[in-house]
């Protein structure tokens, strides 16, 4: 430690001489003397390390802080004073339980080369299997792509046709309402809604009769229209 301090002072003095040699002022001599006096009067604080009478806390005393009774502090004392600390080095060695815990942590966070290679191989195998499964799904979807496109186009055509039919039916109902009442009706008016309900009821009755007629024709039974339907046809 003394040699280190002497080397440091020497470097400081050399640095001072270099700075003074570069300056050309009339007060260079006075400046040099002042720095030399300041450097010579420097007295560093001594290290608090008494090897002859070290401070060893009494663990049985209540005045001793708890942190000075720990094994961590014992390690610090033995590292500072060595055998003068009066601490048995064997007591600083971790217990079997702690040593097992340290070994388990090392095995978990710092596995051996063989374990690391096995982990890398397993991870690569898992990634290859995932990639292969993904490629199979993509291939299967590509095979279904033409049918999916055809179904999508069919749905578009059906939706377009349905909108067209709804528009035509709406125009037909408006024309029929104009013909029945002699003036245009608001589609939201009660009269128009009532007329639509009557027309839907008649259409439902006609569909029901049509299904009955088809069943009777398939069974070979002559079709007999209902009485109400016959009277309606006579009135018409």
SEMAR-474247 format. One record per residue (C-alpha): x, y, z; chain; residue number from 1. Coordinates in Angstrom, 3 decimals. Layout:
# SEMAR-474247
<kedo <X, Y, Z>, 'A', NUM>
...
***
This chain:
# SEMAR-474247
<kedo <0.000, 0.000, 0.000>, 'A', 1>
<kedo <2.884, 2.402, 0.825>, 'A', 2>
<kedo <4.499, 1.679, -2.534>, 'A', 3>
<kedo <1.201, 2.424, -4.260>, 'A', 4>
<kedo <0.889, 5.783, -2.501>, 'A', 5>
<kedo <4.514, 6.672, -3.333>, 'A', 6>
<kedo <3.960, 5.827, -6.993>, 'A', 7>
<kedo <0.826, 7.969, -7.029>, 'A', 8>
<kedo <2.686, 10.954, -5.534>, 'A', 9>
<kedo <5.464, 10.552, -8.061>, 'A', 10>
<kedo <2.969, 10.617, -10.931>, 'A', 11>
<kedo <1.355, 13.755, -9.500>, 'A', 12>
<kedo <4.719, 15.516, -9.232>, 'A', 13>
<kedo <5.681, 14.519, -12.792>, 'A', 14>
<kedo <2.379, 15.850, -14.054>, 'A', 15>
<kedo <3.038, 19.129, -12.242>, 'A', 16>
<kedo <6.469, 19.488, -13.845>, 'A', 17>
<kedo <4.995, 18.847, -17.303>, 'A', 18>
<kedo <2.393, 21.559, -16.817>, 'A', 19>
<kedo <4.973, 24.038, -15.526>, 'A', 20>
<kedo <7.345, 23.368, -18.421>, 'A', 21>
<kedo <4.632, 24.317, -20.888>, 'A', 22>
<kedo <3.885, 27.607, -19.116>, 'A', 23>
<kedo <6.055, 30.695, -19.563>, 'A', 24>
<kedo <4.894, 33.115, -16.884>, 'A', 25>
<kedo <6.968, 35.183, -14.434>, 'A', 26>
<kedo <5.284, 33.449, -11.497>, 'A', 27>
<kedo <6.149, 29.876, -12.523>, 'A', 28>
<kedo <8.675, 29.427, -9.660>, 'A', 29>
<kedo <6.196, 30.553, -7.028>, 'A', 30>
<kedo <3.496, 28.326, -8.532>, 'A', 31>
<kedo <5.883, 25.344, -8.468>, 'A', 32>
<kedo <6.844, 25.942, -4.857>, 'A', 33>
<kedo <3.196, 26.159, -3.809>, 'A', 34>
<kedo <2.275, 22.906, -5.537>, 'A', 35>
<kedo <5.289, 21.134, -4.101>, 'A', 36>
<kedo <4.388, 22.289, -0.602>, 'A', 37>
<kedo <0.787, 21.201, -1.105>, 'A', 38>
<kedo <1.898, 17.800, -2.362>, 'A', 39>
<kedo <4.413, 17.332, 0.438>, 'A', 40>
<kedo <1.837, 18.235, 3.084>, 'A', 41>
<kedo <-0.673, 15.690, 1.737>, 'A', 42>
<kedo <-1.433, 13.160, 4.435>, 'A', 43>
<kedo <-3.830, 10.406, 3.258>, 'A', 44>
<kedo <-6.323, 8.898, 5.681>, 'A', 45>
<kedo <-4.961, 5.619, 7.062>, 'A', 46>
<kedo <-6.866, 2.449, 6.335>, 'A', 47>
<kedo <-9.032, 1.223, 9.187>, 'A', 48>
<kedo <-7.440, -2.189, 9.400>, 'A', 49>
<kedo <-5.860, -3.087, 12.719>, 'A', 50>
<kedo <-4.277, -6.488, 12.259>, 'A', 51>
<kedo <-2.932, -6.584, 15.809>, 'A', 52>
<kedo <-6.172, -5.817, 17.604>, 'A', 53>
<kedo <-9.055, -6.398, 15.116>, 'A', 54>
<kedo <-12.636, -5.684, 16.039>, 'A', 55>
<kedo <-14.441, -8.978, 16.507>, 'A', 56>
<kedo <-18.104, -8.538, 17.523>, 'A', 57>
<kedo <-19.476, -10.550, 20.400>, 'A', 58>
<kedo <-22.357, -12.586, 19.018>, 'A', 59>
<kedo <-23.673, -13.341, 22.488>, 'A', 60>
<kedo <-24.033, -9.672, 23.369>, 'A', 61>
<kedo <-27.396, -7.956, 22.915>, 'A', 62>
<kedo <-25.636, -4.715, 21.909>, 'A', 63>
<kedo <-24.125, -6.356, 18.836>, 'A', 64>
<kedo <-26.182, -5.618, 15.724>, 'A', 65>
<kedo <-27.882, -8.578, 14.091>, 'A', 66>
<kedo <-26.128, -8.055, 10.767>, 'A', 67>
<kedo <-22.761, -8.603, 12.532>, 'A', 68>
<kedo <-23.932, -12.013, 13.693>, 'A', 69>
<kedo <-24.539, -13.404, 10.234>, 'A', 70>
<kedo <-22.335, -15.792, 8.295>, 'A', 71>
<kedo <-21.965, -13.130, 5.623>, 'A', 72>
<kedo <-20.231, -10.861, 8.129>, 'A', 73>
<kedo <-18.045, -13.772, 9.254>, 'A', 74>
<kedo <-16.899, -14.194, 5.667>, 'A', 75>
<kedo <-16.066, -10.503, 5.563>, 'A', 76>
<kedo <-14.066, -10.661, 8.817>, 'A', 77>
<kedo <-12.111, -13.707, 7.731>, 'A', 78>
<kedo <-11.387, -12.125, 4.356>, 'A', 79>
<kedo <-10.096, -8.973, 6.079>, 'A', 80>
<kedo <-8.175, -10.348, 9.076>, 'A', 81>
<kedo <-7.640, -14.006, 8.207>, 'A', 82>
<kedo <-6.862, -16.253, 11.174>, 'A', 83>
<kedo <-6.646, -13.162, 13.418>, 'A', 84>
<kedo <-10.447, -12.951, 13.235>, 'A', 85>
<kedo <-10.693, -16.148, 15.281>, 'A', 86>
<kedo <-13.179, -17.642, 12.829>, 'A', 87>
<kedo <-12.900, -21.281, 11.843>, 'A', 88>
<kedo <-12.672, -21.474, 8.010>, 'A', 89>
<kedo <-14.626, -24.744, 8.073>, 'A', 90>
<kedo <-17.656, -22.866, 9.425>, 'A', 91>
<kedo <-17.650, -20.629, 6.372>, 'A', 92>
<kedo <-18.229, -23.580, 4.055>, 'A', 93>
<kedo <-21.918, -23.882, 3.019>, 'A', 94>
<kedo <-24.050, -26.561, 4.628>, 'A', 95>
<kedo <-25.169, -29.680, 2.748>, 'A', 96>
<kedo <-28.626, -28.230, 2.113>, 'A', 97>
<kedo <-27.228, -24.918, 0.853>, 'A', 98>
<kedo <-24.623, -26.726, -1.233>, 'A', 99>
<kedo <-27.347, -28.861, -2.836>, 'A', 100>
<kedo <-29.314, -25.700, -3.558>, 'A', 101>
<kedo <-26.269, -24.072, -5.181>, 'A', 102>
<kedo <-25.632, -27.179, -7.296>, 'A', 103>
<kedo <-29.309, -27.286, -8.350>, 'A', 104>
<kedo <-29.214, -23.612, -9.366>, 'A', 105>
<kedo <-26.031, -24.186, -11.352>, 'A', 106>
<kedo <-27.569, -27.183, -13.094>, 'A', 107>
<kedo <-30.659, -25.114, -13.925>, 'A', 108>
<kedo <-28.995, -21.904, -15.066>, 'A', 109>
<kedo <-25.622, -23.271, -16.175>, 'A', 110>
<kedo <-26.235, -26.763, -17.540>, 'A', 111>
<kedo <-23.446, -28.910, -18.903>, 'A', 112>
<kedo <-22.443, -29.054, -22.555>, 'A', 113>
<kedo <-24.178, -32.378, -23.165>, 'A', 114>
<kedo <-27.412, -31.108, -21.620>, 'A', 115>
<kedo <-27.247, -27.907, -23.690>, 'A', 116>
<kedo <-26.697, -29.910, -26.894>, 'A', 117>
<kedo <-29.627, -32.183, -26.052>, 'A', 118>
<kedo <-31.833, -29.156, -25.360>, 'A', 119>
<kedo <-30.829, -27.568, -28.671>, 'A', 120>
<kedo <-31.546, -30.806, -30.552>, 'A', 121>
<kedo <-34.944, -31.178, -28.875>, 'A', 122>
<kedo <-35.828, -27.573, -29.628>, 'A', 123>
<kedo <-34.789, -27.934, -33.266>, 'A', 124>
<kedo <-36.837, -31.125, -33.556>, 'A', 125>
<kedo <-39.889, -29.404, -32.055>, 'A', 126>
<kedo <-39.519, -26.442, -34.428>, 'A', 127>
<kedo <-39.175, -28.813, -37.411>, 'A', 128>
<kedo <-42.338, -30.667, -36.385>, 'A', 129>
<kedo <-44.266, -27.411, -36.002>, 'A', 130>
<kedo <-43.036, -26.210, -39.382>, 'A', 131>
<kedo <-44.003, -29.506, -41.031>, 'A', 132>
<kedo <-47.489, -29.395, -39.472>, 'A', 133>
<kedo <-47.930, -25.812, -40.651>, 'A', 134>
<kedo <-46.827, -26.734, -44.162>, 'A', 135>
<kedo <-49.357, -29.585, -44.221>, 'A', 136>
<kedo <-52.155, -27.222, -43.182>, 'A', 137>
<kedo <-51.130, -24.738, -45.884>, 'A', 138>
<kedo <-51.020, -27.510, -48.516>, 'A', 139>
<kedo <-54.465, -28.778, -47.475>, 'A', 140>
<kedo <-55.895, -25.256, -47.625>, 'A', 141>
<kedo <-54.360, -24.692, -51.046>, 'A', 142>
<kedo <-56.100, -27.838, -52.279>, 'A', 143>
<kedo <-59.409, -26.515, -50.949>, 'A', 144>
<kedo <-58.824, -23.056, -52.409>, 'A', 145>
<kedo <-60.623, -23.598, -55.791>, 'A', 146>
<kedo <-63.747, -24.955, -54.049>, 'A', 147>
<kedo <-63.651, -22.166, -51.467>, 'A', 148>
<kedo <-63.434, -19.552, -54.220>, 'A', 149>
<kedo <-66.306, -21.205, -56.125>, 'A', 150>
<kedo <-68.462, -21.313, -52.968>, 'A', 151>
<kedo <-67.677, -17.668, -52.243>, 'A', 152>
<kedo <-68.664, -16.632, -55.759>, 'A', 153>
<kedo <-71.848, -18.700, -55.504>, 'A', 154>
<kedo <-72.760, -16.993, -52.219>, 'A', 155>
<kedo <-72.114, -13.601, -53.808>, 'A', 156>
<kedo <-74.376, -14.475, -56.749>, 'A', 157>
<kedo <-77.118, -15.804, -54.459>, 'A', 158>
<kedo <-76.946, -12.735, -52.235>, 'A', 159>
<kedo <-77.109, -10.469, -55.277>, 'A', 160>
<kedo <-80.031, -12.441, -56.698>, 'A', 161>
<kedo <-81.836, -12.282, -53.356>, 'A', 162>
<kedo <-81.447, -8.503, -53.201>, 'A', 163>
<kedo <-82.743, -8.270, -56.763>, 'A', 164>
<kedo <-85.765, -10.461, -55.965>, 'A', 165>
<kedo <-86.549, -8.465, -52.819>, 'A', 166>
<kedo <-86.415, -5.245, -54.813>, 'A', 167>
<kedo <-88.722, -6.669, -57.508>, 'A', 168>
<kedo <-91.174, -7.974, -54.871>, 'A', 169>
<kedo <-91.208, -4.584, -53.163>, 'A', 170>
<kedo <-91.947, -2.805, -56.436>, 'A', 171>
<kedo <-94.693, -5.342, -57.206>, 'A', 172>
<kedo <-96.306, -4.798, -53.807>, 'A', 173>
<kedo <-96.173, -1.026, -54.227>, 'A', 174>
<kedo <-97.782, -1.329, -57.671>, 'A', 175>
<kedo <-100.492, -3.627, -56.319>, 'A', 176>
<kedo <-101.204, -1.228, -53.452>, 'A', 177>
<kedo <-101.471, 1.661, -55.915>, 'A', 178>
<kedo <-103.867, -0.374, -58.053>, 'A', 179>
<kedo <-105.967, -1.494, -55.058>, 'A', 180>
<kedo <-106.245, 1.857, -53.241>, 'A', 181>
<kedo <-105.880, 4.200, -56.220>, 'A', 182>
<kedo <-102.882, 6.083, -54.791>, 'A', 183>
<kedo <-99.319, 5.395, -53.709>, 'A', 184>
<kedo <-98.874, 4.178, -50.154>, 'A', 185>
<kedo <-96.022, 4.623, -47.786>, 'A', 186>
<kedo <-94.340, 1.191, -47.259>, 'A', 187>
<kedo <-94.360, 1.937, -43.521>, 'A', 188>
<kedo <-98.104, 2.744, -43.337>, 'A', 189>
<kedo <-100.511, 0.339, -41.562>, 'A', 190>
<kedo <-102.600, -0.165, -44.744>, 'A', 191>
<kedo <-99.566, -1.278, -46.719>, 'A', 192>
<kedo <-98.388, -3.609, -43.960>, 'A', 193>
<kedo <-101.868, -5.097, -43.629>, 'A', 194>
<kedo <-102.044, -5.693, -47.385>, 'A', 195>
<kedo <-98.620, -7.390, -47.324>, 'A', 196>
<kedo <-99.774, -9.652, -44.467>, 'A', 197>
<kedo <-102.875, -10.680, -46.451>, 'A', 198>
<kedo <-100.804, -11.404, -49.564>, 'A', 199>
<kedo <-98.295, -13.492, -47.567>, 'A', 200>
<kedo <-101.186, -15.405, -45.999>, 'A', 201>
<kedo <-102.626, -16.186, -49.429>, 'A', 202>
<kedo <-99.237, -17.237, -50.761>, 'A', 203>
<kedo <-98.738, -19.525, -47.782>, 'A', 204>
<kedo <-102.160, -21.103, -48.407>, 'A', 205>
<kedo <-101.312, -21.646, -52.072>, 'A', 206>
<kedo <-98.002, -23.301, -51.208>, 'A', 207>
<kedo <-99.769, -25.579, -48.761>, 'A', 208>
<kedo <-102.336, -26.604, -51.384>, 'A', 209>
<kedo <-99.572, -27.207, -53.920>, 'A', 210>
<kedo <-97.749, -29.557, -51.539>, 'A', 211>
<kedo <-100.994, -31.426, -50.801>, 'A', 212>
<kedo <-101.703, -31.799, -54.496>, 'A', 213>
<kedo <-98.236, -33.193, -55.161>, 'A', 214>
<kedo <-98.603, -35.738, -52.325>, 'A', 215>
<kedo <-101.994, -36.913, -53.587>, 'A', 216>
<kedo <-100.744, -37.186, -57.161>, 'A', 217>
<kedo <-97.775, -39.266, -56.035>, 'A', 218>
<kedo <-100.119, -41.503, -54.021>, 'A', 219>
<kedo <-102.510, -41.886, -56.993>, 'A', 220>
<kedo <-105.424, -40.181, -55.247>, 'A', 221>
<kedo <-107.421, -37.602, -57.253>, 'A', 222>
<kedo <-106.970, -34.099, -55.978>, 'A', 223>
<kedo <-110.077, -32.478, -54.422>, 'A', 224>
<kedo <-109.741, -28.747, -53.826>, 'A', 225>
<kedo <-111.091, -27.356, -50.550>, 'A', 226>
<kedo <-114.593, -25.898, -50.440>, 'A', 227>
<kedo <-113.368, -22.465, -49.631>, 'A', 228>
<kedo <-111.001, -22.535, -52.579>, 'A', 229>
<kedo <-113.838, -23.653, -54.883>, 'A', 230>
<kedo <-116.086, -20.837, -53.652>, 'A', 231>
<kedo <-113.292, -18.332, -54.104>, 'A', 232>
<kedo <-112.718, -19.530, -57.663>, 'A', 233>
<kedo <-116.484, -19.149, -58.403>, 'A', 234>
<kedo <-116.485, -15.624, -56.939>, 'A', 235>
<kedo <-113.484, -14.759, -59.050>, 'A', 236>
***
